[in-house]
Amino acid sequence: MCAGPNLGSDVLVFDALATRARTTPEELVERLHQMLDLVTGRLFNYSSVHQTWWRWSEIAFGMTDWTYKTTAAADTLARIYLDRSEPAAARDIAERGLVADPLNAALTEVLMEAYADLGALEAL
């Protein structure tokens, strides 16, 4: 059985949405949301059994290119929401991005700004 031309992956969809976001600015927010909807946890985070066989994927691909793409999308969208004076939305997006990269400095900064704008100084 062949996979055929309809075989795809979240990676391909993410890239297609990123291209659409760059080429159609009026759709930027919608496309960034769709991109982040594909992220459900840390990228290429396999169980220990699967890491034996797929570790190359995490090292060579996941932790560099895709982590950057994911956190950059989250950072861009969160900052759009901060600029629109929508700190709750910015907080939610920053938290979603931090799922993919819990130590991302830019997203942590946006998250702190959002909490400050919400008046939740105890969260800082």
N, C-alpha and C positions, 0 to 999 in steps of 0.2 A: 504494500500500500504506500503510495507516494503522498507527501504532504500537500503538494500542489501550490498554486499561486495565492491561495487564500490564507495560508499559514502566516501568522504574525505573532507578535509578542508585545507586551507592555512597553518594551524598549522602543520598538518601532512606532507605536502609537504616541509615546512621549515625544519622540523626535518630530513626528509629523505635527503634533500640536504646537511644539516650540517653533517650528518653521512658520506655521500659520500665525502664531502670536507676533512673530517678527515682521511678517509681510502684511498683516492686516491689523494695524494698531487699534482700531475701534473694537476689536475682539480680544484685546490683550487680557483683560481681567477674566473673561469667560474661559479663555484657553489656559491661563495659568491655573485656574481652579480645576479644570479637567486634567491637567498634568499632575497636580498634587493629589487628585482623587485616585490616581494609580498607585500612590505610595501608601503602603499599609504597615510599614515597619522599617527596620534597618535594611538597607539594600544588601542583597546577596547574603543574608543572614541564615545560613543553612544549619540544620541540626548537626551535631558532631558526627553522626554516621555519614551524612552527605558531604561534609567538609572534606573528608578523605578523598573523595572523587572530584569535587568541584572547587577546591581551594584556589586553583589557578584563576578561576573566574573572579573571585573576590579580590585577589591581589592585583591582577592585571587590569581589571575593568571596573569593578564595582566601587572600590574605595577611592578611586581617583576621578575619572570622568563623570560617572553617574552620581556620585555623592555631590560633586560640584554642581551639576546641572539641577539636581533636585533642590539643594539649598539655595541656589541662585534664584530659582523660580519662586520659592517660598519667600525669600528676602525681598524680591521685587514686588510681589503681591502684598506682603505685609506693609512695606513702605508706602505703597499706593493707598492702603487703608489708613495709615497714619496721616498722610497728606490730606485725605478726605475727612479727617477728624472722626474716624471710626476705629477707636482703639480696641474695642472688644473683638472686632473682626481681625485686626492686626495681631492681637494676642493669639487668637485661635490659629491663624495661619503660621505664625512663628512657632507655636507649640507643635504643629503638624510637621514643620520642617525639621524641628529638633528631634523628632522621632527617627528620622533618617540619619542625622548626625548630631548626637546629643552634646557635642563639645563645640559646635559651630559658634564662633565669636560674633559674627554679624547678626545671626538670628537671636542670640542671647541679648545683644544690644537692643534689637527691635522689641523683643519681649519686655525688657526692662522699661523702655520708653512707653510701651502700651500700658503696662501696669501703672506707671507714673501718671499717664494721661487719664487713667481710670480712677486715680486717687487711691490706689491700693498700695500705698507706700510700704506697708508691712510686708508685701511680697518682694520688695527690693532687698 
